[in-house]
């Protein structure tokens, strides 16, 4: 199905609505369940097209997508992660550090491909509609592309893992990214043996999920009336 076919009817039926929520609630950060099976180019193209249709400030579309197929290049990224991960582990203490070291936090060489999403902050000039008073809106736009890609991949039953434990300059060196371009996300992408029912860090006791009711306020920061009907729905 072409993207144009999906745009003919702007309304969503109940089944389509439920499918969107199902995708959101079943998205997972995948680290250790990747299969070596290749992703068909047609599927990968659909995923990238979804990412390219993310919202962006001033419609500047600041992103680029580097599809990393080479095992040698992925190993360079893996080496950069290993160095940063050792530094990160040392930042935690005692039992927290031991727990951290037991966690598998990437699948860089196991996943058949990586996708690096970048942000060109000068793409449409120095003055961008909508970025005049919030300078980081272009970065946030690129993160929206990450989320679009992640959800599209999940619908295709493809796992995605975001590798954030890596120095941006090391990622630039591994992928030949110019210094003027900001790496946003390195994503491990591939089919998986299974998806966890809950986020892996929640399952392994790193942190619990925060109740939504603890994060919603009405009108002003940290103000709410618990009789508000919205709060009773959370």
PEMOCOR-V277465 format. One record per pair of residues at least 24 apart in sequence whose ideal C-beta (glycine too) atoms are under 10 Angstrom apart, sorted by the first residue. I is the first residue (numbers start at 1). J is the second residue. D is the distance in whole Angstrom. If there is no record, write none. Layout:
I;J;D  I;J;D
This chain:
1;46;9  2;46;10  2;49;10  3;46;8  3;49;6  3;50;8  3;52;10  3;53;7  19;155;8  20;151;8  20;155;9  22;154;9  22;155;9  23;150;10  23;151;5  23;152;9  23;153;10  23;154;5  23;155;5  24;147;10  24;150;10  24;151;7  24;154;9  26;151;10  26;154;6  26;155;10  26;195;6  26;196;10  26;197;9  27;147;9  27;150;6  27;151;6  27;153;9  27;154;5  27;155;10  27;159;10  27;160;8  27;195;9  27;199;9  28;150;9  28;154;8  28;159;7  28;160;8  28;161;9  28;192;9  28;194;10  28;195;5  28;196;6  28;197;9  28;198;8  28;199;6  28;200;7  29;105;9  29;150;9  29;159;9  29;160;7  29;161;5  29;162;6  29;163;10  29;164;10  29;187;10  29;188;10  29;196;9  29;199;7  29;200;7  29;201;8  30;106;10  30;107;7  30;110;10  30;111;8  30;153;9  30;154;10  30;158;9  30;159;3  30;160;6  30;161;5  30;162;9  30;187;10  30;188;7  30;189;9  30;190;8  30;191;10  30;192;6  30;193;10  30;194;10  30;195;7  30;196;8  30;200;8  31;103;8  31;104;5  31;105;6  31;106;6  31;107;5  31;108;10  31;110;9  31;111;10  31;159;9  31;161;5  31;162;10  31;163;9  31;188;8  31;192;10  31;196;10  31;200;7  31;201;10  32;103;10  32;104;5  32;105;9  32;106;9  32;107;6  32;110;8  32;159;10  32;161;9  32;192;9  32;193;9  32;196;10  32;200;8  33;104;10  33;107;8  33;110;9  33;111;10  33;159;6  33;161;9  33;190;9  33;191;9  33;192;4  33;193;5  33;194;6  33;195;8  33;196;8  33;200;10  34;107;5  34;108;10  34;109;9  34;110;4  34;111;4  34;112;7  34;158;10  34;159;6  34;161;8  34;188;7  34;189;9  34;190;4  34;191;7  34;192;6  34;193;8  35;110;8  35;111;9  35;112;8  35;159;9  35;190;6  35;191;5  35;192;6  35;193;6  36;110;8  36;111;9  36;112;6  36;190;8  36;191;9  37;112;7  37;158;10  37;190;7  37;191;5  37;192;10  38;69;9  38;112;6  38;113;8  38;190;9  38;191;9  39;67;10  39;111;10  39;112;6  39;113;6  39;153;9  39;156;8  39;158;6  39;189;7  39;190;7  39;191;7  40;156;10  43;152;10  43;153;9  43;156;5  43;157;10  43;158;7  43;191;10  44;113;8  44;115;9  44;153;9  44;156;9  44;158;9  44;189;8  46;152;7  46;153;9  46;155;9  46;156;7  47;115;8  47;148;9  47;149;6  47;150;9  47;151;9  47;152;5  47;153;5  47;154;10  47;155;9  47;156;6  47;158;7  47;160;9  47;189;8  48;115;8  48;117;10  48;145;10  48;148;10  48;149;7  48;152;9  49;148;9  49;149;10  49;152;8  50;145;9  50;147;10  50;148;5  50;149;6  50;150;9  50;151;7  50;152;4  50;153;8  50;155;9  50;156;10  51;115;8  51;117;7  51;142;10  51;144;9  51;145;5  51;146;7  51;147;9  51;148;5  51;149;4  51;150;9  51;151;10  51;152;7  51;153;9  51;187;10  52;145;7  52;148;8  52;149;9  53;144;10  53;145;9  53;148;7  53;152;9  54;117;10  54;141;7  54;142;8  54;143;9  54;144;4  54;145;4  54;146;8  54;147;7  54;148;4  54;149;8  55;140;9  55;141;7  55;144;5  55;145;9  55;148;9  56;119;10  56;123;9  56;124;10  56;128;9  56;130;9  56;131;10  56;137;9  56;138;7  56;140;9  56;141;4  56;142;8  56;144;7  56;145;8  57;124;10  57;128;6  57;129;7  57;130;4  57;131;5  57;132;10  57;134;8  57;136;9  57;137;4  57;138;6  57;139;10  57;140;7  57;141;5  57;144;10  58;123;10  58;124;6  58;125;9  58;127;9  58;128;4  58;129;4  58;130;5  58;131;6  58;132;9  58;137;8  58;138;8  58;141;9  59;124;8  59;128;9  59;129;8  59;130;9  59;141;9  60;119;10  60;120;9  60;121;9  60;122;10  60;123;5  60;124;4  60;125;9  60;128;5  60;129;8  60;130;9  60;131;8  60;137;9  60;138;6  60;141;7  61;120;9  61;123;7  61;124;8  61;138;10  61;141;8  61;142;9  61;145;9  62;118;8  62;119;5  62;120;5  62;121;7  62;122;9  62;123;5  62;124;8  62;128;9  62;131;10  62;137;10  62;138;5  62;139;8  62;141;6  62;142;6  62;145;9  62;181;10  62;182;9  62;184;9  63;117;6  63;118;7  63;119;6  63;120;8  63;123;9  63;138;9  63;141;7  63;142;5  63;143;10  63;144;9  63;145;5  63;146;9  63;149;10  63;184;7  63;185;10  64;116;8  64;117;7  64;118;5  64;119;8  64;120;7  64;123;9  64;142;9  64;145;10  64;177;9  64;181;7  64;184;10  65;115;6  65;116;7  65;117;6  65;118;8  65;145;8  65;149;8  65;187;10  66;114;8  66;115;7  66;116;4  66;117;8  66;118;7  66;171;10  66;175;6  66;176;9  66;177;8  66;183;9  66;186;9  67;113;6  67;114;8  67;115;6  67;116;8  67;189;9  68;108;9  68;111;9  68;112;10  68;113;6  68;114;4  68;115;7  68;116;7  68;174;9  68;175;7  68;186;8  68;187;9  68;188;10  68;189;9  69;112;8  69;113;6  69;114;8  70;113;10  70;114;9  71;109;7  71;112;10  72;174;10  73;114;8  73;174;6  73;175;7  73;176;9  74;108;6  74;109;5  74;110;9  74;111;8  74;112;9  74;113;8  74;114;6  74;174;9  74;186;10  74;188;9  75;108;8  75;109;6  75;174;9  76;108;10  76;170;9  76;171;9  76;173;8  76;174;4  76;175;8  77;106;9  77;108;5  77;109;9  77;114;6  77;116;8  77;163;7  77;166;7  77;170;8  77;171;7  77;173;10  77;174;5  77;175;8  77;186;6  77;188;9  78;106;7  78;107;10  78;108;4  78;109;5  78;110;10  78;114;10  78;163;9  78;166;10  78;174;9  78;188;10  79;108;9  79;109;10  79;166;10  79;170;8  79;174;8  80;108;9  80;163;9  80;165;9  80;166;5  80;167;7  80;168;10  80;169;9  80;170;4  80;171;6  80;172;10  80;173;8  80;174;6  80;175;10  80;186;9  81;105;8  81;106;6  81;108;6  81;109;10  81;163;6  81;164;10  81;165;6  81;166;5  81;167;9  81;170;8  81;171;9  81;174;10  81;186;8  82;106;9  82;108;9  82;165;9  82;166;9  83;165;10  83;166;9  83;167;8  83;170;7  84;163;9  84;164;9  84;165;5  84;166;5  84;167;6  84;170;7  84;171;10  85;163;10  85;165;5  85;166;8  86;165;10  87;165;9  87;167;9  88;164;10  88;165;5  88;166;10  89;165;9  96;206;9  99;204;8  99;205;8  99;206;7  100;206;8  102;204;8  103;200;8  103;201;8  103;204;7  103;206;7  104;161;10  104;200;8  104;204;10  105;161;8  105;163;8  105;164;9  105;165;6  105;200;10  105;201;10  106;161;6  106;162;9  106;163;5  106;164;9  106;165;7  106;166;9  106;186;9  106;188;6  107;159;8  107;160;10  107;161;5  107;163;9  107;188;4  107;189;9  107;190;8  107;192;9  108;161;9  108;163;6  108;166;9  108;186;8  108;187;10  108;188;6  109;188;9  110;161;10  110;188;8  110;190;8  110;192;10  111;158;10  111;159;8  111;160;9  111;161;7  111;163;10  111;187;9  111;188;4  111;189;6  111;190;4  111;191;9  111;192;9  112;188;9  112;189;8  112;190;5  112;191;8  113;158;10  113;187;9  113;188;8  113;189;5  113;190;7  114;161;10  114;163;8  114;174;10  114;175;9  114;186;6  114;187;6  114;188;6  114;189;7  114;190;9  115;146;9  115;149;7  115;153;9  115;160;8  115;185;8  115;186;8  115;187;5  115;188;8  115;189;5  116;163;9  116;171;7  116;172;10  116;174;9  116;175;6  116;177;8  116;183;6  116;184;8  116;185;7  116;186;5  116;187;7  117;142;6  117;143;8  117;145;6  117;146;6  117;149;7  117;162;10  117;183;8  117;184;5  117;185;5  117;186;8  117;187;7  118;142;7  118;145;10  118;171;9  118;172;9  118;175;9  118;177;6  118;178;9  118;181;5  118;182;6  118;183;5  118;184;6  118;185;9  118;186;10  119;143;9  119;145;9  119;181;7  119;182;4  119;183;8  119;184;5  119;185;10  120;178;9  120;180;8  120;181;6  120;182;8  121;180;8  121;181;8  121;182;6  122;180;7  122;181;9  123;181;10  138;182;9  139;182;7  139;184;7  140;184;10  141;184;10  142;182;8  142;183;10  142;184;4  142;185;8  143;184;6  143;185;8  145;184;8  145;185;9  146;184;7  146;185;5  146;187;7  147;185;10  149;185;9  149;187;7  149;189;8  150;185;9  150;187;8  150;189;9  153;187;9  153;189;6  153;190;9  153;191;10  154;195;8  156;191;9  157;191;7  157;192;8  157;195;8  158;189;6  158;190;7  158;191;6  158;192;8  159;187;10  159;188;8  159;189;7  159;190;6  159;191;7  159;192;4  159;193;9  159;194;9  159;195;7  160;185;9  160;187;5  160;188;7  160;189;5  160;190;9  160;192;10  161;186;9  161;187;7  161;188;4  161;189;8  161;190;9  161;192;10  161;200;10  162;186;7  162;187;6  162;188;8  163;187;7  163;188;6
